[in-house]
Amino acid sequence: MKSFFYVILTFPIILSSQILTESNLPIIFINTDNEEIPDEPRILATMGIIYNGPEQTNYIWDDFNHFDGYIGIETRGNSTQGFEKKTYRIELWDENENDISESLLGMPEEEDWILHSMVIDKTQLRIPMSFYLFQRMGHYSSNWKFVELVINDEYQGLYILCENIKRDNNRVDIAKLEENDTSGDEVTGGYILRIDWLGEPGFDSNYDSQDGTPMFFQWYYPKADNIVYEQFNYIEEWITNFENAVFSPSYYNSSGFRYNEFIDLNSFTDFLIINELSKNADGYKLSTYIHKERDSNGGKLNAGPIWDFDQTFGVSLVCSNHDYTGWTYLQNQPDCEDLMSMPMWWQHMMEDELFTNHLNCRWNEMRSSFLHQDSIFMWIDNHEELISNAIVRNFERWDDFIGEYIWIEPEPIPETYDEEILTMKNWISNRLLWLDSEMPGNCDDTDIIETNDDGNKNIIMIVDQLGRQTNYTKNKILIYVYGDGTTKRKLVTK
């Protein structure tokens, strides 16, 4: 095995006019013995992390006190691969190049990690802010930490170390699907499917994407090489049953199941909210993940986790991201591309009163708390301060970024980092107001609750929206008639 030796640095790392000697952020050193890091496969390297704890200063001559070991490393990304500031996928290895799991910077232990360059976002805040907001909505999103990165003694700038999307008890927490899980409850989950650029193995939908060609779902977990025939058939048929309902004029499939009985409703409304709040240029159609739990654990299809959120919050001309008006789920504004990967689910759900009423409730609830403009701006201000020293070094290293046209950006290009922040804030402020005025649905029209608890009130009858008497059924809008003569229109989700 190839051997590597670190020399503990006792001199500053010089980058143009800036000197890195210390940071309030963790410092990551990677050494490949000067071998170029390829797109794939991973190559052997060593990694050391200096992290003296929260609110402590980390010096480049400190010992590698947080991690000191072997890794496999490769570059990752699609359109951003052309930038010199790369994003890297790393895997923690032992001395025999076997995977090992460890906790990094307080995040749950795992072997797979991403060093994300956030290269087209000059604020360096859009991706972590999106992860944070989706977590606040109550869903898993990658944990992350700001770090400064040095590779082969050359400073690379500000990054986030974050979790790769993966089935794991501490990440996408669904049941592990073994090769022999081919029947009964075991075959029902868990699964992760990806919607992305075409070219990876998967299966066709019976329904079209927005460009009129069959929608395509890629295998993510289990991997294409690991999924067996029975599992393939199960999830393909399950998706078909769900889509037969969501694309039906009545929202019921031929077996009498409504589409919302297949999904975690919160995850689908919240997935729309985070994509529409940010007006994600890649939303719904690229780096989009859905996952299904085993039936014994609920069996619902969840939208998420989120991933590709660099072309967001007004940064790009792609799909009119710079325009704070308009709906991304419609994909009907200028420069919307990749429509062969655009699912039509949300377009149909947004015609359904049940969905839009729930969406309206979720939006109003969040707008009064962490989606309040003051709360979002406080998060931005706090993290701008956290990275204030590192951001200077980052743009000394990449001195052709600030004030320059590096992506498909709207003009005028902000001339300073402070202008970048102000431009993003102004866009967010306008976007929030537009969404407030355009959000469909009526939260007052339906009580959407988890469990049916009427206290001491006597229910004498439950009827559907056509007045037909029915037994209590989850995930359907029903009218409850009480003994005191009152009625209540409710949707019970559990």
C-alpha positions as CSV (number, residue, x, y, z in Angstrom):
1,M,0.0,0.0,0.0
2,K,1.2,3.5,-0.8
3,S,2.4,5.3,2.3
4,F,1.9,9.0,3.1
5,F,3.6,11.1,5.8
6,Y,2.3,14.5,7.0
7,V,4.7,17.2,8.0
8,I,3.1,19.3,10.8
9,L,3.2,22.8,9.4
10,T,5.1,25.3,11.4
11,F,4.9,28.1,8.8
12,P,1.9,30.0,7.4
13,I,0.2,28.9,4.2
14,I,0.5,31.8,1.8
15,L,-2.2,32.6,-0.7
16,S,-1.7,35.7,-2.8
17,S,-1.8,38.5,-0.2
18,Q,-3.6,36.5,2.5
19,I,-1.9,34.3,5.1
20,L,-3.7,31.3,6.7
21,T,-2.4,30.8,10.2
22,E,-5.6,30.4,12.2
23,S,-9.3,30.1,11.8
24,N,-12.4,30.0,13.9
25,L,-13.6,27.2,11.6
26,P,-12.2,23.6,11.5
27,I,-9.3,23.2,9.1
28,I,-9.1,20.1,6.9
29,F,-5.8,19.0,5.4
30,I,-5.8,16.4,2.6
31,N,-2.6,15.0,1.1
32,T,-2.6,12.9,-2.1
33,D,1.2,12.9,-2.5
34,N,0.6,15.5,-5.2
35,E,-1.5,13.0,-7.3
36,E,-4.3,14.8,-9.2
37,I,-7.7,14.0,-7.9
38,P,-9.9,12.4,-10.7
39,D,-13.6,12.5,-11.3
40,E,-13.5,8.8,-10.6
41,P,-12.4,6.4,-9.3
42,R,-11.4,7.4,-5.8
43,I,-7.7,7.6,-5.0
44,L,-6.0,7.0,-1.7
45,A,-5.1,10.0,0.4
46,T,-4.7,11.0,4.0
47,M,-6.9,13.5,5.9
48,G,-6.3,15.4,9.1
49,I,-8.7,17.7,10.8
50,I,-7.8,20.4,13.3
51,Y,-10.8,21.3,15.5
52,N,-10.4,22.6,19.0
53,G,-14.1,22.9,19.7
54,P,-16.8,25.5,19.5
55,E,-15.7,29.1,19.7
56,Q,-12.0,28.0,19.9
57,T,-9.3,29.1,17.5
58,N,-7.7,26.4,15.3
59,Y,-4.1,27.0,14.4
60,I,-2.4,25.3,11.4
61,W,0.4,24.0,13.6
62,D,-2.0,22.2,16.0
63,D,-2.1,18.4,15.9
64,F,-4.7,16.7,13.9
65,N,-6.9,16.2,16.9
66,H,-10.3,15.4,15.4
67,F,-9.5,13.0,12.5
68,D,-6.1,11.7,11.3
69,G,-6.3,8.8,8.8
70,Y,-6.9,7.5,5.3
71,I,-9.6,8.4,2.8
72,G,-10.6,7.7,-0.7
73,I,-11.3,10.9,-2.6
74,E,-12.7,11.9,-6.0
75,T,-14.3,15.0,-7.5
76,R,-18.0,15.2,-8.0
77,G,-20.6,17.3,-9.7
78,N,-21.9,17.9,-13.2
79,S,-22.0,21.4,-14.6
80,T,-19.7,22.7,-11.8
81,Q,-16.9,20.3,-12.7
82,G,-15.4,22.9,-15.0
83,F,-14.5,25.2,-12.0
84,E,-11.0,25.0,-10.5
85,K,-12.6,25.1,-7.0
86,K,-13.9,21.5,-6.9
87,T,-16.4,19.6,-4.9
88,Y,-15.1,16.3,-3.5
89,R,-16.6,13.1,-2.4
90,I,-14.6,11.3,0.3
91,E,-14.9,7.9,2.0
92,L,-13.2,7.2,5.3
93,W,-10.8,4.2,4.9
94,D,-8.6,2.1,7.2
95,E,-5.0,1.2,6.3
96,N,-6.3,-1.6,4.1
97,E,-8.7,0.7,2.2
98,N,-11.8,-0.8,3.9
99,D,-14.7,1.6,4.7
100,I,-14.8,2.8,8.3
101,S,-17.5,4.9,9.9
102,E,-16.6,7.8,12.2
103,S,-18.2,10.9,13.5
104,L,-16.9,14.1,12.0
105,L,-17.3,17.5,13.6
106,G,-20.1,16.3,15.8
107,M,-22.2,14.8,13.0
108,P,-23.3,11.1,13.3
109,E,-20.8,8.5,12.3
110,E,-20.7,7.3,8.7
111,E,-18.0,6.6,6.0
112,D,-19.3,8.8,3.1
113,W,-19.0,12.5,3.1
114,I,-19.0,15.5,0.7
115,L,-16.7,18.5,0.8
116,H,-19.0,21.0,-1.1
117,S,-17.4,24.0,-2.7
118,M,-20.7,25.9,-3.3
119,V,-18.8,27.4,-6.1
120,I,-21.4,29.3,-8.0
121,D,-22.9,30.9,-4.9
122,K,-20.7,33.8,-3.9
123,T,-22.5,34.3,-0.6
124,Q,-21.6,30.7,0.3
125,L,-24.8,30.5,2.3
126,R,-27.6,29.3,-0.1
127,I,-27.0,25.5,0.2
128,P,-26.6,25.3,4.0
129,M,-29.5,27.7,4.5
130,S,-31.7,25.4,2.4
131,F,-30.6,22.3,4.3
132,Y,-31.4,24.2,7.6
133,L,-34.8,25.3,6.5
134,F,-35.9,21.8,5.3
135,Q,-34.7,20.4,8.7
136,R,-36.8,23.1,10.5
137,M,-39.8,21.8,8.5
138,G,-39.3,18.5,10.2
139,H,-37.5,16.5,7.6
140,Y,-34.1,14.9,7.2
141,S,-31.6,17.0,5.3
142,S,-27.8,16.7,5.2
143,N,-26.0,17.9,8.3
144,W,-23.1,20.2,7.5
145,K,-20.3,22.3,9.0
146,F,-18.3,25.2,7.5
147,V,-14.6,24.3,7.2
148,E,-11.5,25.7,5.5
149,L,-9.7,23.2,3.2
150,V,-6.1,22.7,2.3
151,I,-5.0,20.1,-0.3
152,N,-1.3,19.3,-0.8
153,D,-0.4,22.4,1.2
154,E,-2.4,24.6,-1.1
155,Y,-5.3,26.6,0.3
156,Q,-8.6,25.8,-1.4
157,G,-11.0,28.1,0.4
158,L,-14.3,27.9,2.3
159,Y,-16.3,24.7,2.1
160,I,-19.0,22.8,3.9
161,L,-18.3,19.3,5.1
162,C,-21.7,17.6,4.7
163,E,-23.4,14.2,4.7
164,N,-23.9,12.4,1.5
165,I,-27.5,11.2,0.9
166,K,-27.5,7.6,2.0
167,R,-29.8,5.0,3.7
168,D,-28.7,5.0,7.3
169,N,-30.3,5.2,10.7
170,N,-28.8,8.7,11.1
171,R,-29.5,9.8,7.5
172,V,-32.4,8.6,5.3
173,D,-33.9,6.5,8.1
174,I,-35.7,3.7,6.2
175,A,-35.5,-0.1,6.6
176,K,-32.4,-1.9,5.2
177,L,-33.4,-3.9,2.2
178,E,-31.5,-7.2,2.0
179,E,-31.2,-9.3,-1.2
180,N,-33.5,-12.0,0.3
181,D,-36.3,-9.5,1.2
182,T,-38.5,-10.6,-1.6
183,S,-42.0,-11.1,-0.1
184,G,-44.3,-10.0,2.7
185,D,-43.6,-6.8,4.6
186,E,-39.9,-7.1,4.0
187,V,-40.2,-6.4,0.2
188,T,-42.1,-3.2,0.9
189,G,-39.2,-1.1,1.9
190,G,-37.1,0.8,2.2
191,Y,-36.4,2.3,-1.2
192,I,-34.8,5.5,-2.4
193,L,-35.4,6.7,-6.0
194,R,-33.7,9.6,-7.8
195,I,-34.9,11.9,-10.5
196,D,-32.0,13.3,-12.5
197,W,-30.4,13.6,-15.9
198,L,-31.0,10.5,-17.9
199,G,-28.4,7.8,-18.2
200,E,-28.5,5.8,-15.0
201,P,-30.4,2.5,-14.6
202,G,-34.0,2.6,-13.4
203,F,-37.5,2.2,-14.8
204,D,-40.0,4.1,-16.9
205,S,-43.2,5.5,-15.5
206,N,-46.5,4.8,-17.3
207,Y,-46.9,8.6,-17.4
208,D,-45.0,11.3,-19.2
209,S,-42.6,13.9,-17.9
210,Q,-43.3,17.6,-18.9
211,D,-41.6,17.2,-22.3
212,G,-43.9,14.4,-23.3
213,T,-41.5,11.5,-22.9
214,P,-42.0,8.8,-20.3
215,M,-40.9,9.9,-16.8
216,F,-37.9,7.9,-15.6
217,F,-36.9,7.0,-12.0
218,Q,-33.4,6.0,-11.2
219,W,-32.3,3.4,-8.7
220,Y,-30.5,4.9,-5.7
221,Y,-31.2,2.5,-2.9
222,P,-30.8,-0.4,-3.4
223,K,-28.2,0.2,-6.1
224,A,-29.0,-1.1,-9.6
225,D,-26.5,-3.9,-9.1
226,N,-28.1,-5.0,-5.9
227,I,-31.8,-4.8,-6.5
228,V,-33.5,-8.1,-7.2
229,Y,-36.4,-9.0,-9.5
230,E,-39.1,-9.1,-6.8
231,Q,-38.0,-5.7,-5.4
232,F,-37.9,-4.2,-8.9
233,N,-41.4,-5.4,-9.6
234,Y,-42.8,-4.3,-6.2
235,I,-41.6,-0.7,-6.3
236,E,-42.5,-0.3,-9.9
237,E,-46.0,-1.5,-9.3
238,W,-46.3,0.6,-6.2
239,I,-45.3,3.8,-8.0
240,T,-47.8,2.8,-10.8
241,N,-50.7,2.5,-8.2
242,F,-49.7,5.9,-6.7
243,E,-49.5,7.6,-10.1
244,N,-52.8,6.1,-11.3
245,A,-54.4,7.9,-8.4
246,V,-52.5,11.3,-8.6
247,F,-53.2,11.5,-12.4
248,S,-56.9,10.5,-12.1
249,P,-59.5,13.3,-12.4
250,S,-60.9,12.0,-9.1
251,Y,-57.5,11.5,-7.5
252,Y,-58.5,7.9,-6.8
253,N,-57.1,4.8,-8.5
254,S,-59.2,1.9,-9.7
255,S,-58.7,0.2,-6.4
256,G,-60.3,3.0,-4.6
257,F,-57.2,4.6,-3.0
258,R,-56.7,8.3,-3.1
259,Y,-53.1,9.5,-3.9
260,N,-52.6,11.2,-0.5
261,E,-53.0,7.7,1.1
262,F,-49.7,6.8,-0.6
263,I,-47.7,9.8,0.6
264,D,-46.5,11.7,3.6
265,L,-48.5,14.8,2.9
266,N,-46.3,17.1,4.9
267,S,-43.2,16.0,3.0
268,F,-44.8,16.8,-0.4
269,T,-46.2,20.2,0.6
270,D,-42.9,21.1,2.3
271,F,-40.9,19.9,-0.6
272,L,-42.9,22.3,-2.8
273,I,-42.4,25.1,-0.2
274,I,-38.6,24.8,0.0
275,N,-38.3,24.6,-3.8
276,E,-40.7,27.5,-4.4
277,L,-39.3,29.7,-1.6
278,S,-35.9,29.4,-3.2
279,K,-37.3,29.2,-6.7
280,N,-34.8,26.4,-7.3
281,A,-33.8,26.4,-10.9
282,D,-33.2,22.6,-10.7
283,G,-36.2,21.9,-8.4
284,Y,-38.2,18.8,-8.8
285,K,-36.3,17.5,-11.8
286,L,-32.6,17.2,-11.0
287,S,-30.9,15.7,-7.9
288,T,-34.4,15.0,-6.6
289,Y,-34.9,12.2,-4.2
290,I,-38.0,10.3,-3.0
291,H,-38.0,7.5,-0.5
292,K,-40.5,4.9,0.7
293,E,-40.6,3.2,4.1
294,R,-41.5,-0.4,4.8
295,D,-45.2,-0.9,5.3
296,S,-44.8,-1.9,8.9
297,N,-43.2,1.5,9.5
298,G,-46.0,3.4,7.8
299,G,-45.2,2.6,4.1
300,K,-45.5,6.2,2.9
301,L,-43.7,7.8,0.1
302,N,-41.7,10.9,1.2
303,A,-40.4,13.7,-1.0
304,G,-36.8,14.4,-0.2
305,P,-34.2,14.7,1.1
306,I,-33.3,17.8,-0.8
307,W,-29.8,18.2,-2.4
308,D,-29.1,20.5,-5.4
309,F,-29.8,24.0,-4.1
310,D,-27.0,26.1,-5.5
311,Q,-29.1,27.8,-8.3
312,T,-31.5,29.3,-5.7
313,F,-32.6,32.6,-4.1
314,G,-32.1,34.7,-7.2
315,V,-28.6,33.7,-8.2
316,S,-29.2,32.4,-11.7
317,L,-31.0,33.2,-15.0
318,V,-31.7,29.4,-15.4
319,C,-35.5,28.9,-15.3
320,S,-35.9,32.6,-14.4
321,N,-34.5,32.0,-10.9
322,H,-33.6,35.7,-10.8
323,D,-37.3,36.7,-11.2
324,Y,-39.0,36.6,-7.7
325,T,-42.4,36.0,-9.3
326,G,-43.8,32.8,-10.8
327,W,-44.1,29.1,-9.8
328,T,-41.1,26.8,-10.4
329,Y,-43.3,23.7,-10.4
330,L,-45.0,24.9,-13.6
331,Q,-41.6,25.2,-15.4
332,N,-43.3,27.7,-17.8
333,Q,-40.9,30.7,-17.5
334,P,-37.9,31.4,-19.8
335,D,-34.9,29.1,-19.8
336,C,-36.4,26.1,-18.0
337,E,-34.5,23.1,-19.3
338,D,-34.3,19.3,-18.6
339,L,-38.1,18.9,-18.9
340,M,-37.6,15.2,-19.7
341,S,-36.9,14.8,-16.0
342,M,-39.7,16.9,-14.7
343,P,-42.4,14.9,-13.0
344,M,-46.0,16.2,-13.2
345,W,-47.1,15.1,-9.7
346,W,-47.1,18.6,-8.1
347,Q,-48.9,20.1,-11.1
348,H,-51.8,17.7,-10.5
349,M,-51.6,18.0,-6.7
350,M,-51.8,21.8,-6.9
351,E,-55.3,21.3,-8.5
352,D,-56.5,19.4,-5.5
353,E,-58.2,21.2,-2.7
354,L,-57.0,18.8,-0.1
355,F,-53.4,19.4,-1.1
356,T,-53.7,23.2,-1.4
357,N,-55.5,23.6,1.9
358,H,-52.8,21.7,3.6
359,L,-50.1,23.7,1.8
360,N,-51.7,26.9,2.9
361,C,-51.8,25.7,6.5
362,R,-48.1,24.7,6.4
363,W,-47.0,28.0,4.7
364,N,-48.9,30.1,7.2
365,E,-47.5,28.1,10.2
366,M,-43.9,28.4,9.0
367,R,-44.2,32.1,8.0
368,S,-45.0,32.9,11.6
369,S,-41.8,31.3,12.8
370,F,-38.7,30.2,11.0
371,L,-39.9,31.5,7.6
372,H,-40.6,34.9,8.9
373,Q,-38.3,37.4,7.1
374,D,-36.7,38.4,10.4
375,S,-35.8,34.8,11.2
376,I,-34.3,34.1,7.8
377,F,-32.3,37.3,7.9
378,M,-31.1,36.6,11.4
379,W,-29.8,33.2,10.2
380,I,-28.0,34.9,7.3
381,D,-26.5,37.5,9.5
382,N,-25.3,35.0,12.1
383,H,-23.6,32.8,9.5
384,E,-22.2,35.7,7.6
385,E,-20.5,36.7,10.8
386,L,-19.3,33.1,11.4
387,I,-17.5,32.9,8.1
388,S,-16.5,36.6,7.9
389,N,-12.7,35.9,8.2
390,A,-12.8,32.8,6.0
391,I,-14.8,34.5,3.3
392,V,-12.0,37.1,2.9
393,R,-9.4,34.3,2.4
394,N,-11.8,32.4,0.1
395,F,-12.1,35.3,-2.3
396,E,-8.4,36.1,-2.1
397,R,-7.8,32.6,-3.3
398,W,-10.5,32.8,-5.9
399,D,-9.9,36.5,-6.8
400,D,-11.7,36.3,-10.1
401,F,-15.1,35.5,-8.6
402,I,-16.5,38.6,-6.8
403,G,-17.7,41.2,-9.2
404,E,-17.2,38.8,-12.1
405,Y,-19.6,36.8,-14.4
406,I,-18.8,33.2,-13.5
407,W,-22.2,31.6,-14.1
408,I,-25.5,32.2,-15.9
409,E,-26.1,35.2,-13.6
410,P,-28.5,38.2,-13.8
411,E,-27.0,41.6,-14.2
412,P,-25.8,43.9,-12.7
413,I,-23.2,41.6,-11.0
414,P,-22.8,42.7,-7.3
415,E,-19.3,44.2,-6.9
416,T,-18.6,43.2,-3.3
417,Y,-19.5,40.4,-0.9
418,D,-21.7,42.8,1.1
419,E,-23.6,43.5,-2.1
420,E,-24.0,39.8,-2.8
421,I,-25.7,39.4,0.7
422,L,-27.9,42.5,0.2
423,T,-29.0,41.3,-3.3
424,M,-30.0,37.9,-1.9
425,K,-31.9,39.5,1.0
426,N,-33.8,41.8,-1.3
427,W,-34.7,38.9,-3.5
428,I,-35.9,36.8,-0.5
429,S,-38.0,39.7,0.8
430,N,-39.8,40.1,-2.6
431,R,-40.2,36.4,-3.0
432,L,-41.8,36.0,0.4
433,L,-44.3,38.8,-0.4
434,W,-45.1,37.2,-3.8
435,L,-45.7,33.8,-2.2
436,D,-47.9,35.3,0.5
437,S,-50.1,36.8,-2.1
438,E,-50.2,33.8,-4.5
439,M,-50.3,30.8,-2.1
440,P,-53.4,28.8,-3.0
441,G,-55.8,27.0,-0.6
442,N,-57.7,28.0,2.5
443,C,-56.4,26.8,5.8
444,D,-59.6,27.7,7.6
445,D,-61.6,25.4,5.3
446,T,-60.4,22.1,6.6
447,D,-59.0,20.9,10.0
448,I,-55.9,18.9,9.1
449,I,-55.0,16.9,12.1
450,E,-52.8,13.8,12.9
451,T,-55.3,11.9,15.1
452,N,-59.0,12.1,15.4
453,D,-59.7,13.4,18.9
454,D,-63.1,15.0,19.4
455,G,-63.0,15.1,23.2
456,N,-66.3,14.4,24.7
457,K,-68.3,15.3,21.6
458,N,-70.6,12.5,20.4
459,I,-70.1,11.7,16.7
460,I,-73.4,10.5,15.3
461,M,-72.4,10.2,11.6
462,I,-69.4,10.6,9.3
463,V,-70.1,11.4,5.6
464,D,-68.0,12.0,2.6
465,Q,-68.1,15.2,0.5
466,L,-71.0,13.7,-1.5
467,G,-73.0,13.1,1.7
468,R,-72.6,9.4,1.7
469,Q,-72.2,7.8,5.1
470,T,-68.9,6.2,5.7
471,N,-66.7,4.7,8.4
472,Y,-63.8,6.7,9.7
473,T,-61.1,6.7,7.1
474,K,-57.6,8.2,7.2
475,N,-56.3,10.7,4.6
476,K,-59.7,11.7,3.3
477,I,-61.6,14.9,3.7
478,L,-64.8,13.8,5.7
479,I,-67.6,15.7,7.4
480,Y,-68.2,14.8,11.1
481,V,-71.7,15.3,12.4
482,Y,-72.0,15.6,16.1
483,G,-74.9,15.1,18.5
484,D,-75.1,18.8,19.4
485,G,-76.0,19.6,15.8
486,T,-72.6,20.9,14.8
487,T,-70.5,19.6,11.9
488,K,-66.7,19.7,11.3
489,R,-64.9,19.2,8.0
490,K,-61.6,17.3,8.8
491,L,-58.7,15.5,7.3
492,V,-57.1,12.9,9.6
493,T,-53.6,12.0,8.6
494,K,-52.8,9.2,11.0
